Amino acid sequence: MTQKTRIGKTDLYVNPIGLGANAVGGHNIYPNLSDDTGRDVVRAALENGINFIDTAFIYGPGRSEELIGEVIKEKGNRHDVVIATKGAHKFVDGKVVFDNSPAFLQESVEASLKRLQTDYIDLFYIHFPDEATHKDEAVGALAKLKAEGKIRAIGVSNFSIHQLRQANADGHVDVLQSEYNLFKRGVENEILPYCAQQGISFVPYFPLAAGLLGGKYTKETTFADGRSRNPMFQGDQFARNLEKVEQLREIAHSKEAEVAHIVLAWYLTVDAIDALIPGAKKPDQVTNTLKTLDVSLTPAEVHKISQIFEG
């Protein structure tokens, strides 16, 4: 049985390996997704001890929440699952804008509850900051929904340190989700220390840097998607990045693990990080990621990994 970990100062206890569900019903993110495969991914997670599922309205839009709601209803284990979802995207004249107004956040929570077929959401995030709403006012609206029992914990996502401080003026923020991986470590300067000090749990997204930290690419690998325009995947920089990843292979071999497991295990040693939400497009990827929990890194290995990716 997996040891459950507490998310920050909340009363949510989860397997440290969760499921990032943007490939479950995220038809606007990935081409050629199958809803049946998406349901199978969620089933594989729940059947193998994962109880933390992270989704958002914009995945689909709305479809990811619907599929997750269907599977949880079918399993009949709602109280065993910690569902995180997010809102802020609003369609205005066919364009997406961000809205953090109390009225829109309330509307977003109600709509997510219907799609998920549940009467409470364990963790609701403001997905992106808007420019108009004072952040403590936005979080205040979620605090009211929490008092009503519609959400159990409050998250913000993609907030700067200034926005995070403003949002947390009354100490209501439980979780921050932002981009963080061994190649992108900017949050280590101010955001991670602030989270650790305030008891805010930090959930990193893109932990494997769009696959670059998975240890599966070579200099010959080419990309037909957005990665082909990303400097991290081009020319000399791509070659240098691959050299860094190769240095992890020795540690992985010594643990009889894959490079991705080593990387994910490293994040779980970071102060303020309680749980991870790697994505999966297929059920076997879900079970593979769980092998991270078998990896134990020594302090020397943690330091060495950090050094490889400094600068």
Kinemage of the C-alpha trace (Angstrom):
@kinemage 1
@onewidth
@group {chain A} dominant
@subgroup {mainchain}
@vectorlist {calphas} color= white
{ca met a 1} P 0.000 0.000 0.000
{ca thr a 2} L 1.378 3.397 -0.977
{ca gln a 3} L 2.137 5.810 1.824
{ca lys a 4} L -0.196 8.781 1.347
{ca thr a 5} L 1.251 12.264 1.625
{ca arg a 6} L -0.530 15.369 2.845
{ca ile a 7} L -0.909 18.250 0.396
{ca gly a 8} L 0.467 21.268 2.272
{ca lys a 9} L -1.771 22.342 5.134
{ca thr a 10} L -4.942 20.827 3.636
{ca asp a 11} L -6.796 17.729 4.758
{ca leu a 12} L -6.138 16.091 1.375
{ca tyr a 13} L -3.979 12.953 1.442
{ca val a 14} L -2.699 11.572 -1.857
{ca asn a 15} L -0.367 9.128 -3.510
{ca pro a 16} L 2.693 11.341 -4.261
{ca ile a 17} L 2.330 10.287 -7.914
{ca gly a 18} L -0.889 11.663 -9.374
{ca leu a 19} L -2.254 11.845 -12.910
{ca gly a 20} L -2.128 14.959 -15.068
{ca ala a 21} L -5.193 14.499 -17.250
{ca asn a 22} L -4.769 16.963 -20.111
{ca ala a 23} L -4.556 13.984 -22.523
{ca val a 24} L -7.844 12.624 -21.143
{ca gly a 25} L -10.376 14.320 -23.385
{ca gly a 26} L -8.003 17.186 -24.198
{ca his a 27} L -8.952 17.194 -27.873
{ca asn a 28} L -7.920 20.851 -28.226
{ca ile a 29} L -4.413 20.019 -26.940
{ca tyr a 30} L -3.559 16.710 -28.613
{ca pro a 31} L -4.773 15.530 -32.027
{ca asn a 32} L -6.333 12.070 -32.460
{ca leu a 33} L -7.183 11.381 -28.832
{ca ser a 34} L -9.697 8.636 -28.136
{ca asp a 35} L -12.228 9.139 -25.346
{ca asp a 36} L -12.164 5.385 -24.699
{ca thr a 37} L -8.389 5.456 -24.186
{ca gly a 38} L -8.828 8.493 -21.941
{ca arg a 39} L -11.285 6.582 -19.765
{ca asp a 40} L -8.855 3.636 -19.667
{ca val a 41} L -6.052 5.952 -18.500
{ca val a 42} L -8.201 7.138 -15.581
{ca arg a 43} L -9.204 3.554 -14.767
{ca ala a 44} L -5.547 2.455 -14.814
{ca ala a 45} L -4.695 5.253 -12.380
{ca leu a 46} L -7.491 4.416 -9.956
{ca glu a 47} L -6.879 0.649 -10.151
{ca asn a 48} L -3.166 1.051 -9.396
{ca gly a 49} L -3.384 3.234 -6.314
{ca ile a 50} L -3.305 6.733 -7.838
{ca asn a 51} L -5.963 8.838 -6.116
{ca phe a 52} L -4.950 12.376 -7.218
{ca ile a 53} L -6.272 13.430 -10.627
{ca asp a 54} L -5.534 16.869 -12.059
{ca thr a 55} L -7.695 18.327 -14.820
{ca ala a 56} L -9.065 21.693 -15.981
{ca phe a 57} L -12.046 23.141 -17.808
{ca ile a 58} L -9.885 24.118 -20.803
{ca tyr a 59} L -8.868 20.491 -21.459
{ca gly a 60} L -11.465 19.615 -24.037
{ca pro a 61} L -12.846 22.210 -23.261
{ca gly a 62} L -14.888 20.472 -20.581
{ca arg a 63} L -14.426 16.980 -22.005
{ca ser a 64} L -11.652 15.933 -19.628
{ca glu a 65} L -13.829 16.691 -16.597
{ca glu a 66} L -16.741 14.782 -18.152
{ca leu a 67} L -14.686 11.637 -18.806
{ca ile a 68} L -13.144 11.686 -15.314
{ca gly a 69} L -16.609 12.151 -13.804
{ca glu a 70} L -17.921 9.170 -15.807
{ca val a 71} L -15.139 6.824 -14.646
{ca ile a 72} L -15.365 7.863 -10.986
{ca lys a 73} L -19.140 7.370 -11.068
{ca glu a 74} L -18.672 3.945 -12.691
{ca lys a 75} L -16.125 2.979 -9.989
{ca gly a 76} L -18.335 4.305 -7.194
{ca asn a 77} L -15.317 5.516 -5.204
{ca arg a 78} L -15.734 9.309 -5.227
{ca his a 79} L -14.612 9.695 -1.610
{ca asp a 80} L -11.361 7.849 -2.306
{ca val a 81} L -10.362 10.224 -5.113
{ca val a 82} L -8.862 13.711 -4.820
{ca ile a 83} L -9.993 15.689 -7.869
{ca ala a 84} L -8.214 18.912 -8.793
{ca thr a 85} L -9.610 21.119 -11.542
{ca lys a 86} L -9.077 24.669 -12.746
{ca gly a 87} L -10.999 27.598 -14.171
{ca ala a 88} L -10.296 31.095 -15.578
{ca his a 89} L -10.676 30.589 -19.343
{ca lys a 90} L -13.724 32.363 -20.739
{ca phe a 91} L -14.857 32.410 -24.370
{ca val a 92} L -15.778 35.896 -25.580
{ca asp a 93} L -16.671 36.260 -29.283
{ca gly a 94} L -14.761 33.086 -30.075
{ca lys a 95} L -11.622 34.240 -28.260
{ca val a 96} L -10.278 33.039 -24.908
{ca val a 97} L -9.810 35.594 -22.135
{ca phe a 98} L -8.910 35.044 -18.480
{ca asp a 99} L -11.453 36.018 -15.832
{ca asn a 100} L -10.760 35.819 -12.079
{ca ser a 101} L -13.839 37.784 -11.017
{ca pro a 102} L -15.742 36.297 -8.067
{ca ala a 103} L -18.871 35.875 -10.221
{ca phe a 104} L -17.028 33.986 -12.957
{ca leu a 105} L -15.134 31.769 -10.497
{ca gln a 106} L -18.403 30.807 -8.815
{ca glu a 107} L -19.915 30.035 -12.235
{ca ser a 108} L -16.809 27.974 -13.148
{ca val a 109} L -16.991 25.881 -9.973
{ca glu a 110} L -20.708 25.174 -10.499
{ca ala a 111} L -20.094 24.145 -14.136
{ca ser a 112} L -17.173 21.881 -13.151
{ca leu a 113} L -19.292 20.202 -10.456
{ca lys a 114} L -21.876 19.288 -13.126
{ca arg a 115} L -19.309 17.956 -15.611
{ca leu a 116} L -17.574 15.920 -12.892
{ca gln a 117} L -20.961 14.656 -11.585
{ca thr a 118} L -20.003 15.461 -8.007
{ca asp a 119} L -21.158 17.796 -5.257
{ca tyr a 120} L -17.673 18.929 -4.203
{ca ile a 121} L -14.261 19.533 -5.795
{ca asp a 122} L -11.258 18.635 -3.649
{ca leu a 123} L -8.906 21.291 -5.059
{ca phe a 124} L -9.972 24.168 -7.301
{ca tyr a 125} L -7.357 26.375 -8.937
{ca ile a 126} L -7.544 29.774 -10.577
{ca his a 127} L -5.862 28.536 -13.765
{ca phe a 128} L -4.289 31.813 -14.950
{ca pro a 129} L -4.275 35.325 -13.493
{ca asp a 130} L -6.324 38.006 -15.211
{ca glu a 131} L -5.286 41.668 -15.225
{ca ala a 132} L -8.421 43.169 -13.703
{ca thr a 133} L -9.168 41.306 -10.474
{ca his a 134} L -7.330 41.908 -7.215
{ca lys a 135} L -6.021 38.459 -6.321
{ca asp a 136} L -7.148 38.401 -2.680
{ca glu a 137} L -10.666 39.231 -3.908
{ca ala a 138} L -10.537 36.282 -6.341
{ca val a 139} L -9.288 33.903 -3.633
{ca gly a 140} L -11.869 35.339 -1.219
{ca ala a 141} L -14.592 34.104 -3.579
{ca leu a 142} L -13.088 30.605 -3.438
{ca ala a 143} L -12.871 30.837 0.374
{ca lys a 144} L -16.665 31.374 0.413
{ca leu a 145} L -17.167 28.317 -1.802
{ca lys a 146} L -14.909 26.368 0.554
{ca ala a 147} L -17.025 27.455 3.539
{ca glu a 148} L -20.094 26.209 1.628
{ca gly a 149} L -18.436 22.799 1.131
{ca lys a 150} L -18.279 23.075 -2.665
{ca ile a 151} L -14.477 22.979 -2.685
{ca arg a 152} L -12.084 21.588 -0.072
{ca ala a 153} L -8.859 23.421 -0.931
{ca ile a 154} L -7.834 26.533 -2.865
{ca gly a 155} L -5.184 26.668 -5.566
{ca val a 156} L -3.713 29.238 -7.908
{ca ser a 157} L -1.723 28.499 -11.034
{ca asn a 158} L 0.797 30.455 -13.114
{ca phe a 159} L 0.896 33.287 -10.550
{ca ser a 160} L 3.993 35.466 -10.146
{ca ile a 161} L 5.440 35.916 -6.647
{ca his a 162} L 3.696 39.302 -6.423
{ca gln a 163} L 0.326 37.813 -7.443
{ca leu a 164} L 0.840 34.882 -5.065
{ca arg a 165} L 1.540 37.165 -2.100
{ca gln a 166} L -1.560 39.222 -2.938
{ca ala a 167} L -3.685 36.077 -3.353
{ca asn a 168} L -2.452 34.747 -0.006
{ca ala a 169} L -3.031 37.985 1.934
{ca asp a 170} L -5.476 36.163 4.229
{ca gly a 171} L -3.579 32.851 4.211
{ca his a 172} L -6.209 31.093 2.068
{ca val a 173} L -3.944 29.695 -0.681
{ca asp a 174} L -3.250 25.978 -0.230
{ca val a 175} L -1.523 25.056 -3.496
{ca leu a 176} L 0.412 26.742 -6.298
{ca gln a 177} L 0.808 24.984 -9.638
{ca ser a 178} L 3.406 26.382 -12.047
{ca glu a 179} L 5.987 25.260 -14.550
{ca tyr a 180} L 9.112 23.771 -12.976
{ca asn a 181} L 11.625 21.238 -14.131
{ca leu a 182} L 15.384 20.670 -14.059
{ca phe a 183} L 15.787 22.912 -17.111
{ca lys a 184} L 13.473 25.683 -15.842
{ca arg a 185} L 14.303 26.437 -12.236
{ca gly a 186} L 13.292 30.090 -11.869
{ca val a 187} L 10.742 29.348 -9.135
{ca glu a 188} L 13.605 28.270 -6.840
{ca asn a 189} L 14.554 31.946 -6.294
{ca glu a 190} L 11.464 33.315 -4.536
{ca ile a 191} L 8.393 31.194 -5.155
{ca leu a 192} L 9.503 27.843 -3.671
{ca pro a 193} L 10.932 29.443 -0.483
{ca tyr a 194} L 7.711 31.461 -0.038
{ca cys a 195} L 5.586 28.323 -0.510
{ca ala a 196} L 7.676 26.366 2.006
{ca gln a 197} L 7.414 29.201 4.536
{ca gln a 198} L 3.635 29.570 4.106
{ca gly a 199} L 2.772 25.854 4.039
{ca ile a 200} L 1.669 26.146 0.408
{ca ser a 201} L 2.176 22.946 -1.575
{ca phe a 202} L 3.881 23.451 -4.953
{ca val a 203} L 2.759 21.215 -7.822
{ca pro a 204} L 5.065 21.412 -10.863
{ca tyr a 205} L 3.731 21.041 -14.375
{ca phe a 206} L 5.847 19.976 -17.385
{ca pro a 207} L 8.069 18.059 -14.915
{ca leu a 208} L 9.663 16.095 -17.772
{ca ala a 209} L 10.095 19.204 -19.990
{ca ala a 210} L 7.889 17.924 -22.846
{ca gly a 211} L 9.706 14.578 -22.750
{ca leu a 212} L 13.236 15.978 -22.817
{ca leu a 213} L 13.897 14.686 -19.286
{ca gly a 214} L 12.454 11.268 -20.092
{ca gly a 215} L 15.740 9.922 -21.440
{ca lys a 216} L 14.182 8.622 -24.677
{ca tyr a 217} L 15.462 11.221 -27.187
{ca thr a 218} L 18.713 11.228 -29.182
{ca lys a 219} L 20.380 13.894 -31.356
{ca glu a 220} L 18.603 12.302 -34.332
{ca thr a 221} L 15.108 12.725 -32.823
{ca thr a 222} L 12.937 15.168 -34.777
{ca phe a 223} L 9.670 16.768 -33.710
{ca ala a 224} L 6.606 17.564 -35.799
{ca asp a 225} L 4.770 19.511 -33.080
{ca gly a 226} L 5.414 22.760 -31.180
{ca arg a 227} L 8.718 21.390 -29.900
{ca ser a 228} L 10.194 21.937 -33.384
{ca arg a 229} L 10.015 25.712 -32.665
{ca asn a 230} L 11.269 25.474 -29.063
{ca pro a 231} L 14.963 26.471 -28.668
{ca met a 232} L 15.398 23.707 -26.047
{ca phe a 233} L 14.868 21.179 -28.853
{ca gln a 234} L 17.065 22.858 -31.482
{ca gly a 235} L 20.683 22.601 -32.576
{ca asp a 236} L 23.485 23.002 -30.055
{ca gln a 237} L 21.135 23.677 -27.167
{ca phe a 238} L 19.298 20.401 -27.808
{ca ala a 239} L 22.647 18.557 -27.928
{ca arg a 240} L 23.788 20.160 -24.633
{ca asn a 241} L 20.467 19.323 -22.983
{ca leu a 242} L 20.751 15.688 -24.080
{ca glu a 243} L 24.280 15.517 -22.614
{ca lys a 244} L 22.890 16.605 -19.234
{ca val a 245} L 20.145 13.993 -19.422
{ca glu a 246} L 22.744 11.326 -20.301
{ca gln a 247} L 24.523 12.050 -17.009
{ca leu a 248} L 21.408 10.838 -15.202
{ca arg a 249} L 21.548 7.468 -16.912
{ca glu a 250} L 24.317 6.191 -14.632
{ca ile a 251} L 22.187 6.918 -11.540
{ca ala a 252} L 19.168 5.333 -13.239
{ca his a 253} L 21.130 2.143 -14.047
{ca ser a 254} L 22.334 1.857 -10.455
{ca lys a 255} L 18.695 1.965 -9.278
{ca glu a 256} L 17.381 -0.304 -12.062
{ca ala a 257} L 15.105 2.578 -13.010
{ca glu a 258} L 14.481 4.814 -15.993
{ca val a 259} L 15.801 8.352 -16.294
{ca ala a 260} L 12.252 9.734 -15.923
{ca his a 261} L 11.856 7.950 -12.566
{ca ile a 262} L 15.088 9.533 -11.290
{ca val a 263} L 13.938 13.007 -12.362
{ca leu a 264} L 10.518 12.633 -10.750
{ca ala a 265} L 12.049 11.214 -7.563
{ca trp a 266} L 14.327 14.289 -7.410
{ca tyr a 267} L 11.320 16.657 -7.397
{ca leu a 268} L 9.846 14.785 -4.445
{ca thr a 269} L 12.955 15.732 -2.426
{ca val a 270} L 12.276 19.454 -2.976
{ca asp a 271} L 10.886 21.343 -0.001
{ca ala a 272} L 7.245 22.390 -0.711
{ca ile a 273} L 6.650 19.640 -3.304
{ca asp a 274} L 4.330 16.946 -1.940
{ca ala a 275} L 2.942 15.401 -5.124
{ca leu a 276} L 3.532 15.228 -8.866
{ca ile a 277} L 1.070 15.006 -11.755
{ca pro a 278} L 2.853 13.466 -14.768
{ca gly a 279} L 0.605 13.148 -17.804
{ca ala a 280} L -0.239 9.926 -19.624
{ca lys a 281} L -1.766 9.186 -23.008
{ca lys a 282} L -1.888 5.400 -22.487
{ca pro a 283} L -2.634 3.169 -19.474
{ca asp a 284} L 0.838 1.588 -19.470
{ca gln a 285} L 2.413 5.027 -19.038
{ca val a 286} L 0.431 5.410 -15.811
{ca thr a 287} L 1.753 2.175 -14.326
{ca asn a 288} L 5.280 2.935 -15.509
{ca thr a 289} L 5.347 6.324 -13.769
{ca leu a 290} L 4.416 4.676 -10.473
{ca lys a 291} L 7.845 3.009 -10.456
{ca thr a 292} L 9.145 6.414 -9.305
{ca leu a 293} L 7.991 5.449 -5.807
{ca asp a 294} L 10.558 2.612 -5.733
{ca val a 295} L 13.438 5.074 -6.231
{ca ser a 296} L 15.286 6.379 -3.193
{ca leu a 297} L 17.948 9.039 -3.821
{ca thr a 298} L 20.823 9.673 -1.410
{ca pro a 299} L 21.621 13.293 -0.425
{ca ala a 300} L 24.768 13.023 -2.593
{ca glu a 301} L 22.701 11.947 -5.613
{ca val a 302} L 20.185 14.746 -5.026
{ca his a 303} L 23.056 17.255 -4.956
{ca lys a 304} L 24.708 15.780 -8.045
{ca ile a 305} L 21.472 15.951 -10.085
{ca ser a 306} L 20.985 19.564 -9.029
{ca gln a 307} L 24.551 20.424 -10.079
{ca ile a 308} L 24.238 18.829 -13.515
{ca phe a 309} L 21.354 21.162 -14.349
{ca glu a 310} L 22.674 24.368 -12.784
{ca gly a 311} L 23.083 27.382 -15.052
